[in-house]
Amino acid sequence: MKNRKAIPLTYRDAGVDIDAGEALVESIKPLAKETSRSGVLGTLGGFGALFDLKAINYRDPVLVSTTDGVGTKLKIAIETGIHEHVGIDLVAMCVNDIVVQGAEPLFFLDYFATGKLDVKQAQLIIGSIADGCKQAGCALVGGETTEMPGMYLNGDYDLAGFAVGVVERDKLLPKDVQAGDTILGLHSSGIHSNGFSLVRRIVERSGLDWDAPSPFSPKLSLASSLLTPTRIYTQPLLALHKSKLLKAAAHITGGGLLGNIPRVLPKGKTALLDQPWEIPNIFSWLAPVK
């Protein structure tokens, strides 16, 4: 066999565009700057994010960390091109886990993986992450954007998030839960970011297109109504906690009420929900009463 001259390959030939990634970082720096708060040191672009705990004057701080994702709710965003709110979902799923422990979210990092980087799409997504951080009162201090051709089809992407919060040791929740304490339910914005593998099957069975009027919110398309972002509960819960009115809080995610409320109850205690809450229309449509 004759020797053939090897044809040189570049990273771009392999499907990874370093220049696009660097352009994205530059474009999102102003978004991250808008989320800055006391304690943040430096800006985007370093090898790691820095935070000065002394700058926020905690006496006996305990750090609380979480990580989560948006799940298959992203499939609806990808199929419909509606990316404007999924970053809020990402932040919410992390900071809501932090605040139920009595902690204040401090900073957030994201992981955005795709097959081929679409800078405009990524700007929308990371812009919505910054919106979520502003709602939560935490700083977007960094993240990772990666192109992985062969791992994701063009147009596909996935999101993960990582958050860190802080609470004084003597204010950690749950604390002093007793018989007779009142249970409050804070209204959701919809399905939030759990259960979408089932939701998508129900939509498929219904025969409705994503752009059809929503059966439970007729002013919106079905896709737009299902993509309503997860509510961020940081401000109301921290206000309750600061007023010494909060003994425990549960983030109601995949396990529902039955799976999540017991996680914050003392051994031997149970919760009694004897007054039915108003059920959002979306749940009535997903699980019609027979």
Residue, then its C-alpha position, 0 to 999 in steps of 0.5 A: m500500500k502506498n503511503r498517503k500524505a495525512i490531511p491535517l485536522t483542526y478542532r473546528d474540523a472535528g465540530v468544535d468552534i472555539d471562537a464561537g465559545e469565546a464570543l459567547v463568553e464575552s457576550i454574557k459577561p454583562l449579564a453576569k455582572e448584573t447579578s453580582r452581589s456582596g462577596v463576589l470577587g473577580t469576573l467571568g473568565g478565570f479558572g474558578a469563581l471566588f467568593d469572600l464569606k467575610a464580606i457578608n458578615y455571617r457569625d457562624p456560617v454553614l454552607v449549603s450546596t445543591t445541583d440539579g437540572v431541567g430534565t425533559k422539559l428541555k425537549i419541548a423547548i428544543e422542539t419548539g424553539i422556545h428557550e427564553h425561560v428554561g434558565i429560570d427553571l434551572v436556577a429555581m430547581c437549585v435555589n429552592d432546595i437551598v432556601v428550604q433549609g433556611a439558607e440564602p443563595l449566594f452564587f450559581l454556576d451552570y453547565f450547558a452542553t450541546g452538539k453544535l453551539d448556536v450563539k444566539q440560542a445560548q445567549l437566550i438560555i444563559g440570559s434566562i439563567a441570569d434572570g433566575c439568579k436576579q430573582a433569587g438574589c444570587a450571583l452568576v459567577g461562572g459555568e461551562t459551555t461545551e460542544m460535544p458533536g456525536m454526543y448530542l444531535n444538532g439543536d439538542y442541548d442539556l443544562a445542569g446547575f450548581a448553587v451554594g448558599v449560606v445560613e447561620r448554624d443556629k438558623l438551619l431548617p427544619k427546627d423545633v417542628q411541633a404538633g399543632d404547627t400550621i402548614l402553608g402551601l405556596h402557589s406553584s406556577g404550574i408543573h415546574s420542572n418535574g414529570f415532563s416525561l409523563v407530560r409529553r406522553i399525555v400530550e402525544r396521546s391528546g393529539l394536540d400540536w405544540d402550537a395549538p391553543s392551550p386547553f388550560s390557558p387559551k391565551l397561550s400555545l400549549a408549548s408556551s403554557l407548559l414552559t411557564p418557568t418554575r417559581i423561585y421561592t427565595q424571597p418569600l421564604l427568607a422573609l418568613h424565616k427572618s420574621k421567625l415564622l418558619k420552622a420547616a419548608a419542603h420543596i415539592t418536586g418529583g415525589g409530590l406532597l407525600g414524598n417531600i413533606p416527610r423529609v422535614l418532619p421529626k421522627g414520629k410526626t405526620a402532616l395533616l392536610d385537611q383543607p384542600w388547596e386550589i388546583p391549577n387548571i393544568f393539573s386538572w387537564l393532565a389528570p381529569v377527575k373521573 
